[in-house]
Amino acid sequence: MPRFISSSVIYYRKTNIANEEVIIIAKKRFTVTMCLCIIAMLFSVVPVQAAGAGSQPLNGPMLRWINIIMINMHPAIDNGGRATMSGTVVANPGTESITVNVLLERVNPNGTRTHVWSQNGLRTNGNTWAWERPIMVARGHDYRLTFTVTAVRNGISETASLSRVTRAN
């Protein structure tokens, strides 16, 4: 009988030690998994924050371009329906050319868009482009101004597009 008790106690202790080892291994796996999840979350957030360092368009997400530093647009419409569409594009020094296509569309109540005016191939040699144009529009509608910019630097072409909607009251 003492042997049986003795052997069962030893067996119990071995089982207890084995269970403790399993628990320790499980805790280590859980800790490693949690660390990997936290690292994955950090890396998925960091690029979004770092992406805004280069340029920040109006009313939209933060974007990052390689050649283009900034696309700035100002669709201003006065009470008489006179719209002054203007914008500026700045690219990195050494940019060979900037080409801009400008599109003005009326946003219909059902979400579709109607072409109002466009001008393609506005070009400048260098890293800065500025433009302004008055256009008459009908009051009571939303208008969407879109710039599609292509900047060429060191033989590498980069195209970016940016839109902004404004209301003609």
Residue pairs with C-beta under 8 A, 6 or more apart in sequence:
48 62
50 64
51 62
51 63
51 64
52 62
52 63
52 64
53 64
54 63
54 64
54 65
54 69
55 62
55 63
55 64
55 65
55 68
55 69
55 70
55 71
56 62
56 63
57 63
57 71
57 162
58 72
58 73
58 162
58 164
59 164
59 165
60 162
63 160
65 158
65 160
66 156
66 158
67 91
67 92
67 95
67 151
67 152
67 153
67 156
67 158
68 89
68 90
68 91
68 92
68 149
68 151
68 158
68 160
69 90
69 91
69 92
70 88
70 89
70 90
71 87
71 88
71 89
71 147
71 149
71 160
71 162
72 87
72 88
72 89
72 90
73 85
73 86
73 87
73 145
73 147
73 162
73 164
74 84
74 85
74 86
74 87
75 83
75 84
75 85
75 104
75 143
75 145
75 164
75 166
76 83
76 84
76 85
76 86
76 166
77 83
77 84
77 137
77 143
77 166
77 167
77 168
77 169
78 84
79 139
79 169
81 136
81 137
81 138
81 139
81 168
82 134
82 135
82 136
82 137
83 104
83 134
83 135
83 136
83 137
83 143
83 168
84 132
84 133
84 134
84 135
85 102
85 104
85 132
85 133
85 134
85 135
85 145
86 130
86 131
86 132
86 133
87 100
87 102
87 130
87 131
87 132
87 145
87 147
88 128
88 129
88 130
88 131
89 98
89 100
89 128
89 129
89 130
89 147
89 149
89 151
90 127
90 128
91 98
91 127
91 128
91 151
91 153
92 127
92 151
92 153
93 127
94 127
94 153
94 154
95 126
95 127
95 151
95 152
95 153
96 125
96 152
96 153
96 154
97 123
97 124
97 125
97 126
97 151
97 152
98 123
98 124
98 126
98 127
98 128
98 129
98 149
98 150
98 151
98 152
99 121
99 122
99 123
99 149
99 150
100 122
100 123
100 129
100 131
100 147
100 148
100 149
100 150
101 118
101 119
101 120
101 121
101 122
101 147
101 148
102 118
102 119
102 120
102 122
102 131
102 133
102 145
102 146
102 147
103 115
103 117
103 118
103 144
103 145
103 146
103 148
104 116
104 117
104 118
104 135
104 137
104 143
104 144
104 145
104 146
105 113
105 114
105 115
105 116
105 143
105 144
105 146
106 113
106 114
106 116
106 137
106 138
106 141
106 142
106 143
106 144
107 113
107 141
107 142
107 143
107 144
107 165
108 114
113 144
116 135
116 137
116 143
117 135
119 133
122 129
122 131
127 151
129 149
137 143
137 168
138 168
139 168
139 169
140 168
140 169
141 167
141 168
142 165
142 166
142 167
142 168
143 165
143 166
143 167
143 168
144 163
144 164
144 165
145 163
145 164
145 165
145 166
146 161
146 162
146 163
147 161
147 162
147 163
148 159
148 160
148 161
149 159
149 160
149 161
149 162
150 157
150 158
150 159
151 157
151 158
151 160
152 158
